[in-house]
């Protein structure tokens, strides 16, 4: 674990933002959590607003019919491996997409599609924390909790991640992260709602909490 490294951030063209929406949403009752309404618009619209100005390009990792996301104007990329591989499968998919279509991209930054209040400076702070001369993973934290779905992932680690998943290793994000150098970046509560910035709408009651917090903040 590397802590406290500070370097000049790479150019915006070096990055690709990846929205992870490939989960099965079992605790929400199935379907696409990110398309559920929040504050009069789909949650995905809030995700995109949070990403606005943070990165030059964004793709959506989602399985199934991509037509359901047509109105958002995003490239939709399904998992590159068969079966439900969890967040690591989505991260690998983003890495491989970047390597194939954007060879100048050095890292991808992943965000969850059910976390509408993540920091507006997420990408700037993650990329400012990693050195340019070695592959280091940067992960977000808040309130002494690690949020491994929100991270910066060097594309150069794609082959190692592909081997890890193909060999049937532990699919948990941190199990693979522990193989590499990483750094943790801490974030304060969301200034709009007062919620943890990585509060995620996993269950119906979580979505209701998000709706109430947003309604009170914008009243």
N, C-alpha and C positions, 0 to 999 in steps of 0.2 A: 504493500500500500504506500503510495506516494502522497504526501500531504504538503500543502502550502506552495507548490510550484506555481510561479507566475511568469508568463511570457507574453510577447506580443501576439494578438490573435491573428490567425490566418485570414486571407481575403475571403469575402463572402462566397466567391465562386468555388471555394474549396469544400463547401458543405452542401448537404442535401438533408432536408427535413423529412422525417418519416412518421406519419400518423399510424399508429398500430390499432387496427380495428378488426383483426382477424380472429378474435376470441368467440366463444360460443354463447356468452351472455346467459349462462344457466341461472345465476342468481337473480337476474332481471326477468326471467321467464322466457328467454330465447329472443331471437331477432337481433336487430342492430340497436344497441344502446345509444350509439352516437346520432341516430336519427330521431330519437325521442325529443319532444318539445321542451325547451327551457327558455323562459322569458320571451315567448312568442316566436321562437325560431328553433330549428334543430340544434342539438348540442354541437354537432360538427361545425356549424356556423360560428359558434363561440370559439372552438378550437382554432379555426382559421383566422379569426380576428386576433387571437392571442399571438399567432405566428406572423401576422402581418408586420413587415419591416424587419423581421428577425433573420430571414433566410431568403435567398434568391429563388429557390425552387423547392416545391413540396410534392410528395407523392403519398398515396393512401394505400396501406397494406390491408386488403380485405378479401375474403374468400367468397365464392358464390357469384351470382349475377352482378357484374359491375354496373349495369344500367341503373340500378337504384341510386347511384351516386352521380348520375350524369349532370344534374343541375349545379353541382359544385365545381365543375370544370377541372377536376383533378385527374392525373393519371392514376389508375387503380391497378395494383399489382397483387396477385394472389401469392400465397406461400409457395416457395420454390421447392419444397419437399412435401411429400404426401402425408396425409394424416394430420391431426392437430398437434403441432409442435410447440405451441405456446409462444411467448414473446421472443424467445431466441430464434424461432423459425422466421418470425417477421423481421427481426434484425438482420438475419442472414439474407433474407430476400432483398431488403433495402441495400445492403452492401453489394450484392451481386448486380442489382439494377444500376447502382451508381458506377460500378466497374465497367459494365457493358455500355452504358449510354453517356456517362459523364466521366471520362477518364481523368479529368482534372480534379474531381472530388476526392479529397483525402479522408474525410470522415462523414458519417451520417449522424444526425441527432434524432433520437426517437422520443415521441410523446404519445401518451395514451389518449385514445379517442373518447374516453368517458371522464376526463379530468378537465373541466371547462375553465378553471381559474389558475392554471399554471402561470409562472412568472413571465412577464413580458420581456425580461432580460435574460431568460433561461439560456438561450443559445450563446449570447455574447459572453456570459460568465463561464459557461462550460468551455467554450473554445479558448478563452483567455487563460484558462488554468492549465492547459496541456502544452508540453513542449512540441516543437515542430520536428525535432530530429529523432524521435522515437515514438512507437505506438503506445499511447497511454489512454486508457478508458477514463472518462469523467462521469460520475454519477451524482444525481441530485439528492440532497437530504433536507429535512425540515423537522424541527421539534425532536431532534435526536433519533429520527427515523430515516432509514435509507429507502429510496424510491428507484429501484433498479430499472424500471421501464423508461425512466427519464434519464437518458445518458447520451454521451458522445462516444461513437464507436469508430475507430480507425478502420478504413476499408481494407487495409493491409492484413487485418486479422481474419478476413473472410474464409480463407482456406482452412485455418485452424478451427474456426467455428463449424464449418461444413463437416470436417472430419469428426469433431466432437459429437455432433448430432447423428451423423451416419453410423457411428460406432456404438450408438445406444447409450451414451453417457447420460448423466443426470440432466434433465431439461430445465432445471432451475437456473435463472440468470446468474446468480451469484456463484454457483458452482463452476461455471465457465469463467466468470470474471476473475476468480481466484487464481487462474492460470497466468494472469497477465498483470502488468503494472496498472494501478488505478488510483484515482484521486476523488475525494468527495467534496462537493460544494454545497454549502448550507444556504437556504432561502427562508426569508421571513414570511409571515402570514400575508395572504392576499389583501392589499389595502382597500379594495372595493367591498368585499364581503366579510372580511375578518376571518375567513376560514383558512385552514391549512391550504397552502397553494396547490398541493397535490391531492386534495380531497377528490375522491372519485365516486361516481354514481354507479355503484356496483349492484345495488338492490333498489327496489321501488322506494323504500324509505329514505335512501340516500338521495335519490333524485328529488324527492319532496323537500329535503333539507336544502339542497342547492336552489330549488325554486324559491323557497321562502327567503333564503339569504340574499338572492339576487333581487327579489321583489323589494325587500326592505332597503337594500343599498341604493336602489334606483327610484325609490318613492319620492 
